[in-house]
Amino acid sequence: MEFIKSNYLFFFKTAFFLIGVFSTLFGIATQFLEIDAKSHGVSILIGVGLAVLVITLALLLKHIKSVCFRLDGVDTEICITFGDVFEASGNLVVPTGAFFDYKIQSVRGNQTPVSKTSVHGQLIEKFGQELFRRKIGGALRSQQNGVGQKVEDRCINPKTRYPLGTVATIVDETDRKKYHLVALTDTSDELQAIGSLANLFGSLKTAWGQIGQKNDMEDIVLPLIGSGFARLNLRYQLNIEILIASIRDYSMQNGIFTKRIEIRLPKKLRGRIRCDSIRSAWS
């Protein structure tokens, strides 16, 4: 249903345009080739209808399918695909809060800002809470320099707040896949994520530099960051544009931090994202 709602205008505009084109060609053909429109009218009408339908569907598929392109002015390939971020090949960027929480919200609504359905929450479940806590704690201790981090009087653990853009990298020992957890939101006293568009863009640029130091130029996978982000409620298309803009901005100023980035979107968004228009704007 969402697919139809999101693309019906494109479908009908394209179909009516093609009908106009074929009607014009048909008029020219009947005039110069002396085709009898009355005797062949039904056959011609069916043929034109099928041609319009096939071409329109082909253009619609091109309009919504996954795309890959070279980012303008930067030697990095951007791919926009659909599927589970944990099934994609490449090291995964995981958005998190400034406290790098390790407890998931329970059905009883315990006090913790991590949703079970978020990428952060799914990663905690993948490792198990205790192993995740040890890994994230070790990753943060290994890079502590005392700059920017601050111990807060918080009602739950952990109590150390890190600057936005801080990256903590943990590794899955089974396949050596890296998970780059990035502090992209602050947290209110009520344990609600808070943020702004400016903070999001700046935090992403800060994070790219840290990820570049830890990623060894390996492929990177990005989830959709910004949808419902800290209640900003950004449009999906704008989410992707912000991600790409931050990548290009950082790379133009500091050099590339990876050769390939896959922006992996939920399957439910297939047909709602204008992938070809994003490619045209940024390649």
PyMOL commands that set and color helices and strands:
alter all, ss='L'
color gray80, all
select helices_A, chain A and resi 2-32+37-64+85-87+119-127+129-141+197-215+229-231+236-254+267-269+275-282
alter helices_A, ss='H'
color red, helices_A
select strands_A, chain A and resi 67-70+77-82+91-97+150-151+160-161+167-172+177-187+193-194+220-222+260-265
alter strands_A, ss='S'
color yellow, strands_A
deselect
rebuild
show_as cartoon
